[in-house]
Amino acid sequence: MAETKTPTREIWIDALKGWGMLLIVTGHVWSLSDVPVWYMWIFSFHVPLFFFAAGMTLKPGGTRFATFLRRRVQTLLVPYFFYALLGYGFYVLGYAAAQAAGITVAQFGYGLWQPFMGIFYGSVGDGLLVNSPLWFLMALFLSQSAVQALNAQTTHPVVKYAILLLCFSIAALIEEQFNPPFSLLPAMGAAVFIQLGLDFRRHDPVNQWAKGLRWMAFVVLLGLSLFSPTNGAVGLAGPTIHQPVLFLMFALAGIGMSVMLVRLASPRWQAVLAFIGQHSMGILVLHMLAIKGVKVVLSIATGTSLDTMEHSLPWGGLILTVAALLMWPAIAFIERWLSWTLGIRR
């Protein structure tokens, strides 16, 4: 995510991250309590896609494990704690304003202590993490570390995938029954996608495919992914996997479709998506705060309830647009003056 770009960096990988980030941000605008079918489609693969893309930048064997961990602390855990505390700061301001005005806001019903402790617990849950998308950074730290260590111990693909699929199965078996700290269950479910991304980058069979074959694969995989709502509303944050085989099948279909999409895109569209992907860390850590802030301001200004906004396509489109316009200058400022908070090494 926040990595130093090199001359050998392939633009389509950044474009894949950009496409994934667009889906992730879109998935946080509308209500998740009454999930529409198109949201089920997005959630069936958008987070696995981002773990897959993260796996493509992994280089097992290139560094000592202690060095790897030190770098991942800088690039993942420093942003996690900084923006978790920032999110909590916004929560405290809103809580104090509601108390001063004598109004009751459901989102502040957890008080001040539980959300603060949630930062150090590191998992999503009721009142645990105000800036909720940050669970991804904690899970990415654990899953990348596990895959890095696994690849250092064995090169046998059957052994690696047997271990990773066992971890995925355990996460699916106990989903929503336990909520261990540090996003452990999501990390267990995500590690197999990290490995898939790593192996795909090593071999990249699509690189040899003709354009017609890529289009055929795109259409087939898109068609298969459209059946993902049959597995219900899923996601890795919980995780909520339901049927493990269906989850994996639809996640892989969505990932494959996305790879074909960015490989088939024109150079101009690849560049646009790659630009978004190159700023994915800033978008990840800020977008939920921007979206929540815009919702509250528009609700107060217009008298429209948050529930109405979250179930309205026009309102959601407006919120998404305003949040994006606010985020870009903020991200530019942070990358220029506070780059360390995004894990960027200068």
Beta strands, then each sheet from edge to edge (+ up, - down):
end
